[in-house]
Amino acid sequence: MPPSAPIIPPNGHTAGKVQHSRHPETRQPRPSPGPLGALATLALLVSIAAAQHPRSAKPHAAPAPGTNQSLQCSIADGFTLAAVGDLIINQPESNLAAPRFQAALNLLRHADAGFGNFEGTALDIRTFKGYPAAENGGQWLIDSPKVPADLLRMGIDIVSHANNHATDWGVAGMEETDRRLRAAGVVYAGSGRDLGAARAPHYLNTPQGRVGIVAMTSTFTPMSRAMNPLGAAPGRPGINALRTTASVVLPKTLFDQARRLRAAILAGMPKAYRDQLPKSKNPKVLSLFRSRFQLGNRVELSYKMNQHDLKVILKAIRQGKEDSDFLIASIHTHEPGNWSDRPPNFLPTLAHDAINAGADEFISHGPHQLRGIEIYRGKPIFYSLGNFFFQTALSAPVGADLFEAWRMNPATVTDEEQGAALNRKWFSGTLWYQSVIAVSRFEHGEVSEIRLYPVVLGATRRAADRGIPRLATAAQARPILERLQRLSAPYHTTIAIEGAVGVIRPTSGQPGH
């Protein structure tokens, strides 16, 4: 039950600060289908086994500071960034009077900038000329066209729009959402009229300095990836995708079993077709039906980043930092799966590369649950901030395909009931409804303190009130913060629990600082 009096949380160094309304200014920058049967089962089993035996991260030796002054953080001392995870929000909510909800929003409003991942499509279904796309990120998320302006009232003025739901309602829905974000004054990155526009940094002007953002996603539907124009061929609207190639790493016994399975399947094919298949030059790698297996010492899922994508994304980060005082790099990634509370193996490498290229804060989101926190070269890395709004059951109208896929009769089942069935299957329990607001304070170009304010999203509430964040009580906060302590330990990050708040105070003696 909500408390009868407002709860005003400790707000770190913003205590006594006059609340201000941030009016961002923008400046435009210059111009998987799964494997078949037995292979799918094998891959799933070994990937789950891998998650149970994670590798501990070793301290990273910080590279020597670069001499390029244009990549140095020049934001004013005392700058604060409040960051949250996924924003799956159906209707404007900022006027909700619940005290703990307003207390959570006050943390965003009092920071110099507020960030989140906008995961949906803001449109008026009565006038929209498009339609649900044949591919979606799991369901067709749809938001009121008033939501972008409401984000600004909440204190969220800079967002990522590169994710697996960006084109749920096709390119037309993505472009309408982009227009509404611009009209509301919310700075966004990660989507655009072509790949160059989707990769480009965008900027928010604050009293403390200019904040840039470059946003990307490694989880996306094939149709959503943007393309650059070439010659007479026009570019394709879409999102800034970082492509990856996944391999199931197996010890020799399991690898030999996979090899025998492959041989048995190939034996049943016509020889003429079998002879046309590409021959692997590496005896430690085999592939079949878009599954890739690799010989190794332990069971795990391994990802290799597309080097072209990585190169141009790092260039965008470098350019974004050259044109701003502070640069956010953001990625939406569900890999290796929502079930994993540890990031995929490519993500720490990407995060470090992004910071070396000029990023001042690296923020991941996607798996709908919290993952660990790392400090690298004095910059924070959040491997997942979970959900801030999670109103998946309210996404209406629901397309006919989902009813068919779930074997439900739309004549007798409501849209909300269909969404509730999805939640029961994939998001039952409290894990998906616990998160944090991460408020990072910067001094002399490095993070001096991170305050983690746990929030709960009402897992057991009715659909109309479920998925809305409220500041956690001390009793609710402790298990959330203890889980973050455990998940951050492999990165040698110390989180102190002070009442209902987690606090990270990096020191020059900590690994990676």
N, C-alpha and C positions, 0 to 999 in steps of 0.2 A: 504494500500500500504506500502511495507517495506520502512524504512527510507533510506536516501542516505548515511548516515555515520554510522559507527559501534556505538552501544550503549554499553558502558562498565559499568556494574552495580556496585554499591557499594558492596564490598565483605567482609564486616565485618572485621574480624581480619586478613584476608589474603591480605589486600591491600599492594602492593609492593612486595609480595611474588613471587619468581621466579617460573614460571610454570614448573612443572616436569612431566615426563612420568612415571607412576607407572607400574612396572612390577611385578605383584603378584607372589608369590611362594606358592604352595599348599603343604600340608602334609596330606596324607590320615590318618584318625584316626584309631586307633586300632580296630584290630578286637575285580432320585427319582420320582418313579412314583407318580403322583398326585392322590388325592382322586377322587371319582366319583362326577359328576354333582353338585347336591345341596350342598354337603359337600364342594366341591372346592369353590363354590360361597360364602358360609358362611365364610369359612376360609379367603378368600381374602378380603371380606368386613370388617371383624373384625380386620384383620391385618392392613388394611389401616386406620381404625379408631384409632387403637393403635398408629400409627405413628403420628397422629395429636395431641395426648395427651401424649407426652413423659414424663417420670419421670425425675425430676432433680436429678443429682448426688449429694450426700452429701459428705462433706469432709471426707477423709479417715484418720484415725489415723495411722500414720506410725508406723509399728512394730519396736521394738527395733533392732538396727543394729546387725547382726549376728557376732559371734566371729570367724567364719571360714574365715581365711585370704585368702584362695584360691578362695573365691567368691567375693573378693573386686576388684573394677576396678583399674587396675594398668597401664593404658595407659598414655603416657606422657602428661603433661599439655599442653593445646593448641591444642590437637587432634581435627580434624573436620571430621564429616561424612556428606556427601551430600546424601540425600535420595529422591528418586522419586517413583512413583507408577508403573502402568502396562507399560510394554514395548511390545506393539503389533506393531512390525516394520517389514516391508516386504523386504526392500532392504537396503544396506549400505547407510547412509545419512551423515556421519561425514564431508564430503567435501563440503556440501551445503554452499554456500557463504553468504546466508542471514545474515545480521549483527546481528539481534536479536536472531537468532538461534545459531550463534557462541557465542554470549554473554551468552546464557543459558548454553551451553556446558562448557564455561570457569569456571562457578561456580562448575561444577563437577570436572573438571581437576585440579582446585586449591585446592580442599579439599584433605585430607589425604586418604580418601576412598570414593568410590561412589557406592551406592546401588540402585537396581531396581528389579522388578519382571519380569522375562523373560517368557512371556506368548505366546508361539508359538512352532513351530517345525522347526529347521534349517536343511534342507536337500536339496540335488540335485535330483529333481524329475526324471532326466534322468537316474540316476544310482540307485535310491532307490529301494530296493527289497520288501518293504512293501506295504501297501495300507491304504486308509482311514478306520479308525475303525468304527464299527457299532454304537458306542456311541461317542459323541463329546461334547465339552463344549458350543455348540450353533452354531458353524460352524467349519470347519476344517481349523484352522489357519496354514499357512505355510510361512516360511521365507527363504530367500536366505542363502545358507551355509556360505556366507561371513559375515553375520550379527554378529556372536559372536566376531570375531576379530574387527569389527567396533565398538562394544560396548566399547572395551578397548580404542580405539582412542577417543571416546567421554568422557572418564573418568569414565565409569562404570566398575568396576573390581570385584564386588561381587554381586551375584544375587540369588534370590529364583527361584527354578524350581518346586515347589509344587503348582499346581493349576489345575483348571478344564479343561485346554487345553493341559496339558502335554502329554496325550496319544491320541490326536486327530488322529494321524497317527499310532496308535498302540504302543505297547511296542518297536517295532523296531524303530519308529520315535523318541520316547523318548530317547532311548539309543544312536541313532546317534546324537541327539542334545547334550546329555551329552558329547559324544566324542569330538564334535566340540567346546564346551565350554572349555573343558580341553586343547585341542590343542591350543586354542586362549590365554590361560592363564587367563581365567575368572573363579573365584572361584564360585561354585554353591553348593546349598544344597537343599534337599527335594525330590530328586528322586534317584533311585539306583537299583542295581541288586536284592535286597530283602529289606524287611522292615528295617532290621538293618542298611543297607547302606543308605536307604532313610532318616532315622531318625538321622544319625550320623552328628555331627558338622564337618564343614570344615573351613579352615583357610586361611587368607590373611596376609602376612608379610608386614608391612609398616615401614617406618623410625621411626614412633612414637610408634610402638609396634605391637603385634600380635592381629588381629581381627578375631573372630570366628563367625559363623552363624549356626543357627538351623532353618530350614524352614518347615512349615506344611501347610495344607489346610483343611478347614472344608467344602468346596464345591468341589465335585469331582464326576466323573462318577463311578458307582460301579466297573467296570472292571479295573479302574486305581489304586485301593488300593493295595499297596505292601503287601507281606506276608513273614514271616520268614520260613526257612526250619524246618522240624520236622521229626526226624527219617529218613526213606527212602524217604520221600516226599520232593522234592526240594522247595526252596523259589520261590516267584513270584516277578518279577520286577514291579516297579510302584512307587507311590508317598507316602509320609508320611501323612497319613490321620488322622485327629481328628474327630471321628464320634460324631454326636450330635443327640439327639431325640427332635423333635419339638412338642410343644403342643399349641393348641389354647386355651387361657385362656378366659373364658366367665363369666359374672355375672349370677346370678341365672335364670333370665328370659330367656336369650339366651341358657343357659346350659340345662334348662328344654326342650326347643324346640329341641335342638340337641338330647336329650334323647328320645323324642317322635319320632323323625325322625329315630333314630336307631331302636327303637322298631317296627316301621312300616316296615322297611326293613327286619328285622329279622322274622317278622310274615309271610313274603312271602317265607321263606326258608323251606325246608323239616326239620321236627323235628329232624331226625337222625343227620343231618348236624349241626343244631342249637345247639344240645346238646353237640357236640364236641368242640364248640368254647370255648376258655379260659374264665373263669369267673373272673371278676375284683373284688378284695377284697377291693378296695377303692371306696366308693360311690361318691367321688368327681372327679373321672376320668372315662372316657369312650372312647372307640376306635372303629373305624369301617373303613374297607378298608384302612388301613394304615394311617388314620387320628386320632389324639389323641386330646381329649378335656378335659379341666380341669376347675373345678369350682374355681372362684376367685372373686375379687372385681371390676375388671376393664377389659376391652377388650385389649388384647395384645397377642403377640406371645412370647412364652417362650421356651428356649432351655436348655437341660441338656447335659453336656459333658459326653462322655464315660470315666469312671473313669480309666479304664486300659490304654486307649490311653493317657489320661492326665498324669498319673503317669510316664509312660516311656518317654514321651516328656519332662517332667520336669527334669527327670534324664539326658536326653541328653543335656538339657540346662546347668545343673549343671556341667556335664563333660566338655562341651564346654568351660565354664568359667574357670574351673580348668586348662585347657590347653591353655588359651589365656589371653590377657590383657584387652580385650574388647569384649563383646558378643552381637550380634544382634539376636533377636528372631523375626521371620517373619511369618505371617499367611495370606493366601488368603481366603477371606470369602465374599460371596455374601449375606449372611443372614442379615436381614430377606428378602431382595430383593433389586435389583438395585434401586428401587423407593425410598428407605429409606435413609435419610441423617444422621440417627442415628444407632449406632452399635447394634447388637443383645445383649440380656441381658447377655449371657455367656462371651462376649469378655472382658469387664472390669475385671471380675474375673480372666480370663486366663492371661490377661496382668499383673495384680498384682502378680499372682502366678509365672509368668515367671521372673519378676523382683526380687521377693523374692528368686528365685532359682539361680539368678546370671546374668540375662540379664541386659544390660546397655542401650539398646534402643529397644523398641517394635514397630514394623512397620506392619500395616495392609494395605491390598489392595484388590481389587476385585469388589466393586460396581460401579466402573467407575465414581465416583464423590467423592468430598471431604467430610470427616467427621471430628469431633472435635479432639482436642489435649489436653492431660492431662499430668501433671508432677506428678509422684508418686515416693516418696523417692529419689528425685533428678534425676530421669530418665525420658526421654520423651516417651510418648505413642502417636503414630499417628494412629487414628482409621480408616483412609483411606486417602491415598495420591492421589487418582484419577488416571488419565492417564498421562503418559509422552509422549509416542507415541501411536497413536490410528488409525492405518491404516487398519481397518477391511475391507474396501471396496476393498483393493488391494490383498486380500488373494486368489490367483489363483494358480493352477487350483481348481475349485469347484467340489466336488463329485456330482454324479447324484442324490443322495438322497435329497440334498438340493433343487434342481430344482423341484423334485417331491413334496416335502413338501410345497413349495411355489407356486405350480401349475404353474410353468413356463416352457416354451419350450426351451431347450438348443440349439435348431436349430436356434432360432431367438433372444434369449436373451444372452448377453455376461456375462462373469463372474463378471465384474465390475458392470453391471446393476443389477445382482442378489444381490451383496453385498450392493449396494445403496438402494435396496428395504428393506433389513434387517435394515440398518441404519435409514431409514425413519420411520420404525415401532418402533424400540426400542431406538434409540439414536438421535432423532431429537432435535434441539435446541442447545444452547451454553453450557448448564450445563456440558455436557460430554466432552467438549473441553476447560475446564478451570481447572487449577491445580496449584501446587506450587512445587518448589524445596526447600526442608527443609534442611538447613545447621546448624547442631548442633555442638557447641563447648563445650569441656569438660575441666574442671579444678578441680583438687583434687578429681577425681572420680565421679563428678556430672556435669550435664549440666549447664553451666554458661550463655549460650545465644543460642537462636534459631532464625535464620533469615529465613523468608519465602519469597521467590521470586516468585510471580505469573507468570504463563506462560499461553499463549493461543495457541490452536492447530488448528486454522483456520477452524472453523465450516462451513463457507460458501465457502471455497475454492474448486477448482476442486479436484477430487479424488487423483490425483497424488501429490498434495501439501497439502491435508487435513490430519490432524492427526500428523503433525510435530510441535514440540514445538517452540515457540518464546517467548522471554522475553516480558512481558506485559508492555505497556505504563502506566503512572501514572493513566490515566483515566480508562484504562482496569483493572488495579490492584485493585483499591479501592473497587468495588463491590465484588471481590473475597475475599479480606481480611476482609471486613465487614461480609461476610457470615461465614468465619472461626471464627471471633469474636463471632458471635451468636452461632455457633455450639460448641464452646469451653467453653462458659460461664457456662454450667452445671457442668463442671469440675473445675471451679474456676480458669481458665487460662486467664490471661490478655495478649492481643495482642495489642501492640502499632503500629499504622500505621505511618511510617516515609517515606514520599515520596511515592515510589512505592514498599516499602518493609515492611513486618510485622515483628515485633521484640518481642520476649518473653524473658524477663530477670527474671528468677525465683529468689525468695528471700527465706531466711530461714523461714520467717513468713507466706508464702503462704501455704494453706492446701495441704497436701500430699507431701510437700517438705521435 
